[in-house]
Amino acid sequence: MPVNDCYLTDNAIKMKKTISILIILAVFVSCKEEVVEKPDRLITKESMVNIMYDLSLLEAIKYQNPNSLEVHKIDPSAYIYEKYKIDSLQFAQSNKYYASDYTGYKDMYDQISKRLEKNKAAVDSKIKAEKKKKKKTIPAKTPLPASSTEIDSLKKKQLNQAKFINSKWPLYTDEYLKIRFLKRF
């Protein structure tokens, strides 16, 4: 009898191994299947990235200046639907489909983040350029002289300064200094 007991335990161990291998195999096979079915009117991945980018911009605008969208009578959802010629159901189904694939959805968000950073850098450089331009175009405020004698004395003083500069730095010609002097008035 002891021989039969060993035989049963060996078969039981083999059966347990076989069942556990089948269970593991079933888990791996089931993970490869799509959890969400592909919708009939699926928005392309590139269009979905563009839509999500526009939505993030609209959310940023809403966060920074909540009244700006209301003042201009912009409904973010309606704007997106009209711009990309989609409807809410199509967007919801496509978003659900892409979100079911975690790595793909993360890649989409990474693309959006890179695009936002790139555009932020471009906007920041434009803002700096405009600030520099405003500083150059806005002249320094100097009080206006009250009478014509003060104007004449001011002109004489500036001409004397120009002659002094011309004697010290020959690169400044009289013509250049006259132009600079006349631009002040």
MARMIVEX-44790 format. One line per 10 residues: number of its first residue (from 1); for each residue x, z, y of C-alpha. Coordinates in nm, 3 decimals, always signed. Layout:
N
NUM> X/Z/Y ~ ...
//
This chain:
185
1> +0.000/+0.000/+0.000 ~ +0.270/+0.060/+0.249 ~ +0.354/-0.311/+0.231 ~ +0.005/-0.410/+0.343 ~ +0.020/-0.169/+0.639 ~ +0.339/-0.334/+0.763 ~ +0.187/-0.674/+0.718 ~ -0.114/-0.577/+0.933 ~ +0.096/-0.430/+1.206 ~ +0.319/-0.739/+1.220
11> +0.012/-0.962/+1.247 ~ -0.137/-0.734/+1.511 ~ +0.183/-0.752/+1.717 ~ +0.192/-1.131/+1.687 ~ -0.175/-1.149/+1.784 ~ -0.119/-0.924/+2.087 ~ +0.174/-1.141/+2.201 ~ -0.030/-1.457/+2.156 ~ -0.325/-1.316/+2.348 ~ -0.105/-1.189/+2.632
21> +0.068/-1.528/+2.659 ~ -0.268/-1.704/+2.670 ~ -0.394/-1.466/+2.939 ~ -0.082/-1.521/+3.153 ~ -0.109/-1.896/+3.104 ~ -0.478/-1.888/+3.204 ~ -0.394/-1.693/+3.520 ~ -0.130/-1.946/+3.625 ~ -0.355/-2.242/+3.553 ~ -0.646/-2.091/+3.741
31> -0.428/-2.023/+4.045 ~ -0.345/-2.393/+4.076 ~ -0.708/-2.490/+4.118 ~ -0.856/-2.519/+4.465 ~ -1.059/-2.216/+4.560 ~ -1.259/-2.406/+4.822 ~ -1.384/-2.755/+4.754 ~ -1.271/-3.033/+4.984 ~ -1.553/-3.106/+5.231 ~ -1.698/-3.454/+5.258
41> -1.612/-3.490/+5.627 ~ -1.271/-3.318/+5.629 ~ -1.089/-3.322/+5.962 ~ -0.734/-3.452/+5.922 ~ -0.455/-3.196/+5.930 ~ -0.306/-3.343/+6.251 ~ -0.643/-3.336/+6.427 ~ -0.702/-2.981/+6.307 ~ -0.366/-2.875/+6.456 ~ -0.464/-3.041/+6.787
51> -0.804/-2.870/+6.782 ~ -0.651/-2.530/+6.713 ~ -0.393/-2.590/+6.989 ~ -0.668/-2.672/+7.240 ~ -0.867/-2.368/+7.127 ~ -0.564/-2.143/+7.181 ~ -0.516/-2.286/+7.531 ~ -0.882/-2.229/+7.614 ~ -0.860/-1.872/+7.483 ~ -0.551/-1.813/+7.697
61> -0.734/-1.945/+8.003 ~ -1.031/-1.723/+7.924 ~ -0.799/-1.423/+7.886 ~ -0.597/-1.487/+8.203 ~ -0.890/-1.577/+8.428 ~ -1.226/-1.502/+8.264 ~ -1.434/-1.658/+8.540 ~ -1.244/-1.990/+8.551 ~ -1.433/-2.144/+8.260 ~ -1.768/-2.023/+8.393
71> -1.699/-2.149/+8.745 ~ -1.619/-2.497/+8.614 ~ -1.907/-2.474/+8.365 ~ -1.688/-2.532/+8.058 ~ -1.809/-2.422/+7.717 ~ -1.494/-2.417/+7.499 ~ -1.679/-2.500/+7.175 ~ -1.879/-2.784/+7.325 ~ -1.565/-2.919/+7.492 ~ -1.377/-2.927/+7.160
81> -1.669/-3.083/+6.972 ~ -1.710/-3.354/+7.233 ~ -1.338/-3.426/+7.271 ~ -1.274/-3.467/+6.897 ~ -1.620/-3.604/+6.813 ~ -1.693/-3.339/+6.552 ~ -1.972/-3.087/+6.498 ~ -1.962/-2.714/+6.431 ~ -2.033/-2.746/+6.059 ~ -1.756/-2.999/+6.011
91> -1.511/-2.775/+6.199 ~ -1.614/-2.462/+6.006 ~ -1.587/-2.634/+5.666 ~ -1.251/-2.791/+5.751 ~ -1.116/-2.464/+5.887 ~ -1.229/-2.281/+5.572 ~ -1.069/-2.548/+5.351 ~ -0.732/-2.535/+5.532 ~ -0.739/-2.153/+5.548 ~ -0.776/-2.134/+5.169
101> -0.418/-2.263/+5.138 ~ -0.217/-1.982/+5.297 ~ +0.118/-2.162/+5.322 ~ -0.036/-2.480/+5.462 ~ -0.237/-2.284/+5.717 ~ +0.073/-2.087/+5.818 ~ +0.263/-2.414/+5.867 ~ -0.017/-2.535/+6.092 ~ +0.007/-2.219/+6.302 ~ +0.386/-2.253/+6.319
111> +0.342/-2.606/+6.457 ~ +0.101/-2.473/+6.719 ~ +0.339/-2.193/+6.817 ~ +0.630/-2.433/+6.859 ~ +0.416/-2.663/+7.069 ~ +0.299/-2.376/+7.289 ~ +0.656/-2.255/+7.342 ~ +0.772/-2.607/+7.429 ~ +0.493/-2.653/+7.682 ~ +0.548/-2.306/+7.825
121> +0.913/-2.388/+7.894 ~ +0.812/-2.714/+8.065 ~ +0.553/-2.540/+8.281 ~ +0.799/-2.264/+8.374 ~ +1.055/-2.521/+8.489 ~ +0.791/-2.701/+8.698 ~ +0.689/-2.373/+8.860 ~ +1.052/-2.296/+8.947 ~ +1.097/-2.644/+9.093 ~ +0.784/-2.606/+9.306
131> +0.899/-2.266/+9.431 ~ +1.235/-2.414/+9.533 ~ +1.058/-2.705/+9.702 ~ +0.830/-2.468/+9.895 ~ +1.128/-2.262/+10.010 ~ +1.296/-2.578/+10.143 ~ +0.987/-2.715/+10.317 ~ +0.878/-2.391/+10.481 ~ +1.104/-2.340/+10.784 ~ +1.216/-1.996/+10.880
141> +0.991/-1.849/+11.142 ~ +1.170/-1.814/+11.473 ~ +1.003/-1.684/+11.783 ~ +0.932/-1.954/+12.039 ~ +1.099/-1.909/+12.374 ~ +0.861/-1.828/+12.655 ~ +0.995/-2.045/+12.936 ~ +1.187/-2.369/+12.986 ~ +1.494/-2.181/+13.111 ~ +1.510/-1.997/+12.782
151> +1.486/-2.332/+12.599 ~ +1.773/-2.474/+12.804 ~ +1.990/-2.168/+12.742 ~ +1.908/-2.187/+12.372 ~ +2.008/-2.555/+12.360 ~ +2.335/-2.481/+12.540 ~ +2.413/-2.199/+12.298 ~ +2.345/-2.418/+11.996 ~ +2.555/-2.704/+12.140 ~ +2.843/-2.463/+12.196
161> +2.810/-2.346/+11.837 ~ +2.809/-2.707/+11.722 ~ +3.128/-2.782/+11.920 ~ +3.292/-2.474/+11.771 ~ +3.197/-2.578/+11.419 ~ +3.316/-2.933/+11.484 ~ +3.655/-2.809/+11.599 ~ +3.691/-2.581/+11.296 ~ +3.550/-2.821/+11.033 ~ +3.607/-3.185/+11.113
171> +3.370/-3.292/+10.834 ~ +3.079/-3.213/+11.063 ~ +3.050/-3.504/+11.300 ~ +2.879/-3.483/+11.634 ~ +2.608/-3.719/+11.512 ~ +2.536/-3.498/+11.210 ~ +2.514/-3.187/+11.426 ~ +2.285/-3.358/+11.677 ~ +2.049/-3.457/+11.398 ~ +2.047/-3.104/+11.261
181> +1.999/-2.964/+11.608 ~ +1.707/-3.196/+11.690 ~ +1.535/-3.126/+11.356 ~ +1.497/-2.763/+11.455 ~ +1.259/-2.853/+11.735
//
